[in-house]
Amino acid sequence: MGQNSKPTYPTTFGPMPDAEGYFGEYGGQIIPPELKQIMDEITDAYEEIKNTDDFKNELAYLFKHYVGRPSPVFHAKRLSDKIGGADIYLKREDLNHTGAHKINHCLGEALLAKHMGKTKVLAETGAGQHGVALATACALVGIECEIHMGEIDIAKELPNVTKMKVLGCKLIPVSRGTRTLKDAVDSAFEEYLKNPKDFFYAIGSVVGPHPFPMMVRDFQSIIGKEAREQFVEMNGGLPDIVTACVGGGSNAIGLFTAFLKDESVEVVGVEPAGKGLDTPDHAATLTLGEKGAIHGFKCYNLQDEAGEPLPVYSIASGLDYPGVGPQHCYLKDIDRVRYESITDDECLEAFMTLSRVEGIVPALESSHAVAFAMKEAERVGKGKKILVNLSGRGDKDLDFVVSKLGL
Ligand SMILES: *Cc1c(COP(=O)(O)O)cnc(C)c1O
């Protein structure tokens, strides 16, 4: 070790984050003082209610009777046999109401907003997945919801747009700049700044200023908590490897949290390598990013020389974020989690293989984790067990894949 100031696992693996919202050197609140005060109020409100029986029972009730939890763990036997290596198990978040893991934290955020007496929940959406999950949660909880979405994305993602409208949320088309996610973020944030006391900005992953990386992680940690118990019950022991795709990092940290203290379990996050790490068209933030600030917190990010976020790319629109959750950055630095990447082509192949061998159509985001598991199963060989988080279902991706592959 010697001079190395790098924290080491597991001795410094304490409660995360610290009181200022830092995971090691990452996270925090890089925001103006007025906003800091509002974020501190949200932190206090969350800390106050998170351990009350009322809040815990309400969330547990909704997870069970509304989302349909626990989601099953499925032994993908035919897939494993086809590869002829390690056994692959899938945590089926695709079976949740609304078809992905996002509903877990959207419900938590909507309940918190309501509890705090906020009048409106606000967010941006890219492909519309966060928008739909949030509009769903707000309809259920009974709180106004406003979603900002770029005009180009609106034209591309019609089913999600229609769904948000049916769910009763106010959809604001964003016509400035790139007319995509980047400008939708700015537009939603401007609206939020008009009245941050009464509005609640619902962040869609483990990113943004403290307390969001912590809070969204806590809401998502149900995934790993269930999966660990289910896996042990099925197999009498822990998996050798757990893995999940990483965009902002919420489904991954939701699974990983339950296994971080198990030294025998190798933990792997999978980033989108897009058209290749040697091209500009990827979003492999942890693999190729540099330390910097983005959207109110510090993390690895993909930025240009002026420190502006680069236009990142992935075939899976849920993964193309130029930053990444601060806890992932910390876990990378202490070598507790390994981060790998998967290209568009490998992702598409996994999408088709899982569909045809198991009858499960995965989201393109989740297909990155499946593709990694398939490669890894072959590499580590028989006798090992790999648990994959299947973060969502692929219905939203069908038209795209069909036209891309010419089926
Ligand atoms: C949004 C999304 C992701 C990426 O978000 P994380 O915060 O990294 O989990 C992954 N999978 C699906 C199905 C999604 O909708």
The ligand as a Tripos MOL2 file, in Angstrom:
@<TRIPOS>MOLECULE
LIG
   15    15     1     0     0
SMALL
NO_CHARGES

@<TRIPOS>ATOM
      1 C1        -33.5600    4.0490  -17.6800 C.3       1 LIG1
      2 C2        -33.2020    2.6300  -17.8350 C.ar      1 LIG1
      3 C3        -31.9010    2.1680  -17.5320 C.ar      1 LIG1
      4 C4        -30.7580    3.0760  -17.1640 C.3       1 LIG1
      5 O1        -30.8920    3.7390  -15.9520 O.3       1 LIG1
      6 P1        -30.0360    3.3650  -14.6580 P.3       1 LIG1
      7 O2        -30.2800    4.5200  -13.7570 O.co2     1 LIG1
      8 O3        -28.6190    3.2270  -15.0660 O.co2     1 LIG1
      9 O4        -30.5820    2.0980  -14.1380 O.co2     1 LIG1
     10 C5        -31.6400    0.8020  -17.6210 C.ar      1 LIG1
     11 N1        -32.5980   -0.0620  -18.0110 N.ar      1 LIG1
     12 C6        -33.8490    0.3430  -18.3150 C.ar      1 LIG1
     13 C7        -34.8400   -0.6820  -18.7480 C.3       1 LIG1
     14 C8        -34.1970    1.6970  -18.2390 C.ar      1 LIG1
     15 O5        -35.4320    2.0810  -18.5530 O.3       1 LIG1
@<TRIPOS>BOND
     1     1     2 1
     2     2     3 ar
     3     2    14 ar
     4     3     4 1
     5     3    10 ar
     6     4     5 1
     7     5     6 1
     8     6     7 2
     9     6     8 1
    10     6     9 1
    11    10    11 ar
    12    11    12 ar
    13    12    13 1
    14    12    14 ar
    15    14    15 1
@<TRIPOS>SUBSTRUCTURE
     1 LIG1         1 GROUP 0 **** ****
